Each structure stands twice: as structure tokens, then as C-alpha cells.
Amino acid sequence: MVSLAARTLELVDVPSESRQESALAGLVRASVPLELVYDDDLTLLFRRPNGATPLVVFAGHLDTVPANDNLPGRIDGGAVHGLGASDMKGGLAVMVELARWAAEADELALDPAFLFFPREEISVEHSPLPRLFDTGLIADAALVVVLEPTDNELQVGCVGNVNARLRFAGRSAHTARPWLGVNAIDLAVEGLGRVAGLPPHDVEVEGLPFREVLSLTRIEGGRADNVVPDLVEAMLNFRYAPHRTPVEAVARLRELAGEEIEIVSHSPAAPVAVDNELVQRLRDAGGFPITPKQAWTPVAQFAERGLDAINFGPGAPRYAHTRDERIEISALEGSYEALRVFLSP
């Protein structure tokens, strides 16, 4: 077995920003000795032959956010440092080494499959997962484990993610005669007052605390320093708890921000899969806490297809997407050993 730290560093040192994942996909193909049952659009699904036990899919995305002077990586101070180390090349390293172990195992209690896919770090409409879902290859999965960074906690569910646009239309005029126009910035200052600084709304779902938040993320307006602006556009981001349906979430956003909002993108929340007996088996394998996922992850895409899915990975959310991104080697080892116990008879 290649050490988990060495495998992580190997993956880190292959750049794979969103839409540039082909080299990393090639490395994964060469590293996983299981049958490749699906290979399309850099989406790779590996399985053991003749699996007769319940199917568990381990899933991870190949892409990272753009580099920030954090390549190449290095091993230092008990951690692997570098772009994507936490989110989520450490998780991919655990998947690769777990697949290599599973390929040599005589008997397992569960039937593992390993799914690697691109373009997770950009908007969900670019996801290749729907094409895989349509094949039915994982339709019978008893559980999907997405190895997003969770500090080795079992993070269940995920919040929904809505991006919306709010427009304020005025009438342009010369700034020497502003009374002849209607200043769209003035309208925006007044209209955005109802959402600026809105406090979080705490919601309990299946005994777990989720936090709903509405944030202003962008604002644009104005044409020149001597023109009264006639248009201001603001972008809103709404994260909502999994007790709401997508329709209910949009209704809540309109209640908060106004009926005139335009929905730009919407990634639904995922339900809390705490009753699945395999979730309890994984919890027992490592003594892990169960906590809510206060972010959107691909578990929602699996849930939309009727599959129970959870987040569990060795990465630390506090380091994800940061310039000093890193992952503790002890966390890699803890995740890997627990998943071996989880799969073993």
C-alpha cells in the first residue's frame, strides 16, 4: 500500500481545476485495479465483480477551486499541504487506497463501488452525475458516502442553495439635474434594507440544528460619475434547511426579499438519512459523531434520485479553499481504517 500521505500528495500535484480534470482522471484510472464499469465525461465508476452484498458507493469529485500559489504540494508537520488537499484530494486518496484494498479482499460484508467525477466546484447544472444516474448502475445503492471534508464526522443532509437576482430600475439623468431622473442606487438602498444584515434562522431537523441564512453577495450599478444610474442589480444567496421543499424555499425567499426576485439557480437540500442502518454501522466503525451539513454538497443530487447519502471525509472544512489548504495525516488514517472496518465482515 502506498502511504495515504504519499497518495494525497501525488493527487495534489496533478492540477485539476474545474474543467481541467482529465490528467487526474487518467491517474485515477491507472491507480484503481477494479473493473471500470462506467467511463464517460471524466466520470469513473469502479466495482468489484459479482457483488452480492448491499451496494455502498464511495463518491468524490476530481476538481478543485483555482490555484492560489499553493502548488506544488508538500508534506510537512504531520500534514499534506497544497491545493485541494482538504477538498477533496485527501478523500480521493482514501478512496483509491480503499479500492486497492478491496480488490485484494476475499470477502466483504458490503459491496463497494468507487465513483470519481468532475465539475463539482462549479454550478450544479454542469454536473455529469445525471447521465450516470440515467444508466441505473447505482440505482440499487443502499448508501452513498460522499468524501467531502467533514473532519471525520458523519454529516447528514445538506442545506439547499438558491441564487437570486434583485433588480432596481430607475431613470437616468445628468447629475447636475438629478431631479429629472430616479436614482436606482437610492431605490436599492431602500429595498435592500429588508435583507441586509438579516440574522440567521435556526431550524431543528431530526434533532440536528441547521441554520438558514440569506446573504447579499454582489451588487452592480452605475454608468458614469456624472450620470444618475437607472439600474442596480443585486445577487442574493439563500441557504435553507432540509425541512423545506424547493417550492417552499423559494416562497420563503420571496417572503424575505420580495416577490420581484428572479431565481438564477437552485440546488435543493438533502434529507437527513439518520435512520439508514448502514449509517449506524459506519458510526459504530469509528465512533464518529453525527452532525448536520451546513453547506450544499452532492448528497442532494443522490437524494433526488431516492438514494440515501451522507458526507464523511478526512478533510477539514476550515482549510477548504484556503491558500494554506492542508489535511492532517492522522485524519487520513482514521478515515481509511474506519471504512475498512465498515466494509469488513
C-alpha positions, 0 to 999 in steps of 0.5 A: 500500500502506498502511504495515504500521505504519499497518495494525497500528495501525488493527487495534489500535484496533478492540477485539476481545476474545474474543467481541467480534470482529465490528467487526474482522471487518467491517474485515477484510472491507472491507480484503481485495479477494479473493473471500470464499469462506467467511463464517460465525461471524466466520470469513473465508476469502479466495482468489484465483480459479482457483488452480492452484498448491499451496494455502498458507493464511495463518491468524490469529485476530481476538481478543485477551486483555482490555484492560489500559489499553493502548488506544488504540494508538500508534506510537512508537520504531520500534514499534506499541504497544497491545493485541494488537499482538504477538498477533496484530494485527501478523500480521493486518496482514501478512496483509491487506497480503499479500492486497492484494498478491496480488490485484494479482499476475499470477502466483504460484508458490503459491496463497494463501488468507487465513483470519481467525477468532475465539475463539482466546484462549479454550478450544479447544472454542469454536473455529469452525475445525471447521465450516470444516474440515467444508466441505473448502475447505482440505482440499487445503492443502499448508501452513498458516502460522499468524501467531502471534508467533514473532519471525520464526522458523519454529516447528514443532509445538506442545506439547499442553495438558491441564487437570486437576482434583485433588480432596481430600475430607475431613470437616468439623468445628468447629475447636475439635474438629478431631479429629472431622473430616479436614482436606482442606487437610492431605490436599492438602498431602500429595498435592500434594507429588508435583507441586509444584515438579516440574522440567521434562522435556526431550524431543528431537523431530526434533532440536528440544528441547521441554520438558514441564512440569506446573504447579499453577495454582489451588487452592480450599478452605475454608468458614469460619475456624472450620470444618475444610474437607472439600474442596480442589480443585486445577487442574493444567496439563500441557504435553507434547511432540509425541512423545506421543499424547493417550492417552499424555499423559494416562497420563503425567499420571496417572503424575505426579499420580495416577490420581484426576485428572479431565481438564477439557480437552485440546488435543493437540500438533502434529507437527513438519512439518520435512520439508514442502518448502514449509517449506524454501522459506519458510526459504530466503525469509528465512533464518529459523531453525527452532525448536520451539513451546513453547506450544499454538497452532492448528497442532494443530487443522490437524494433526488434520485431516492438514494440515501447519502451522507458526507464523511471525509478526512478533510477539514472544512476550515482549510477548504479553499484556503491558500494554506489548504492542508489535511492532517495525516492522522485524519487520513488514517482514521478515515481509511481504517474506519471504512475498512472496518465498515466494509469488513465482515 
